[in-house]
Structure formats: structure tokens, C-alpha cells
Amino acid sequence: MGGPGAPNYTAMKRMALAKKNSSASVISTKVNGRTTFAICVNNAAYPASLELHKIYRVLPDLDAEQDDDLRVIDESGEDYLYPSAWFICVEFPPHVKRALRTSFAHSAQPA
């Protein structure tokens, strides 16, 4: 995907022993005690998994944060680790958080 010298990142699936979070039950996320969303600013390595400029939910993962990664629910509906440099974490006012939670809940429901 990249040439010589390009970062060699691979989206990593959660560890097999980690508790699975269904996208229907995880409406918003808390990292360091705050609801966290992130905007994708680099999807070059995974254009099918991440949409540029889209808001994603970020799940808490202290080990990932120590490695400068974020656990993001991507377009597959599953959570994967991505480099934090590919996102800008944002905090929204309460009314925006409510609207996002509602929107994510609707998108997680089967058609």
C-alpha cells in the first residue's frame, strides 16, 4: 500500500480474550472518563474501513492509548486499533452528544 519508508500500519482486531462489545449496546464511549468521538483525517491505508472526515466512536483501551493507538468502531461495525495520528479526538456539547448517540443507535439496528 505504501512505498519504501511509508508507515507499515495494520488495523488490529481486539484480543480474543477481550469482551466483545456489540455495536448496538455501545452507543457512546468514554476514554479517560469522557465521551469520546474522533474524526478521521487519514484513511489512505484503509479506505474501505475508514471514511475521511467521518465521526467515529472510540472505545476505551488504555493499552492502545499507551501505544499511541485508538480503538475505533470502523465501517465494518467492529472495533479495530488504528494509529491515533489518523484521527482528531473531539468533545461535543451535550445536545450534540445526544444527537450522535441517537444516530449511532439507529445505524446499529438491523434493517
N, C-alpha and C positions, 0 to 999 in steps of 0.2 A: 504493500500500500504506500509506503514511503520509500524514498531513496536512501542511499548511504547517509548516515548521520541523522536521519529522521528518528524521532522518538518511537520506540517499539512498545506501544501500549496494547494490552489485550483486555477487553472487558472481562471481568472475572465474576463468575457465579458465586453466590453465597456458599459458605461451607456447608457440607452435607449435614452436619450436626446442628446447624443453626435452625432455630424455629422458623418455619415458613409463615410469612405474613401474606394473607390474601389481599389482593388489591381492593376488594370490596370492603374489608374491615379496616384498612389503613387509609383513612381519609386525609389526614394531615400528619405531619411528622414533627418530632421535637429533637433537636440537636442542641446539646448544652442548655436544655430547659426551655428552648424557644421553638415555636413553629417555624419550620424552615422549608423554603422553596428555593429553587435555583433556576436560572435562565441559562440555557445552553449557548455558548459563544464559540464553540469549536466542535464540529461534528465530522471533520474531514476523514477520520479513520473509520467511523461507523455511521454513514449517512442513513442507513436503513433503520438503525436503532435509536438515533438521536436526531431531532429536528432543530435546526439552527433557530435561535431566538424563542424557542418554546419554553414555557414554565414547566418544570418537573418537580415532583415531590422527592425529598431527600430523607432517607431513613437514618436513624441514629446508628452509628457504628464507630466507636472510639478507636478500635484498631485501624480502621480505614483512615480516620482523621489523622492518626499518628503517621501514616504513610503518605499523607497529603492526597488522599482519595476521598471520593464521596460515594455513598451507596444511593443510587438513583433508580427510581422506577421508570424504565425506558419504554419505548414504543411496543415492546413485547408484552408489557404489563407485569414483567418480573423485575426484581431489583438486581442490579449489577454494580460493580465498582468501576468508576471512571476517574481519571485524574481531575482533581479539584480545579486545576487551571482551565479546564474546558467549560467551567460554569462560573456564574456570578451569583452568590447566595444573596437572597433578598428577604426582607422582613416587610410585611404589608400591614396597613391599618386593619383593625378588627373587622370592619364591614367587607373589606376585600378578601380577607381570610375566609370569612363565612361563604362568600360567593364562590371562591375557589374550592372549598370543601364540598359544597353542593354540586358544583360542576364535576369534580373528580368522582363523587359518589354516583352521579348519573352515568358517567362514562364507564364505570366499573361494572354496571349492571348488564346482564345478558340481554340481547335484543329480543 
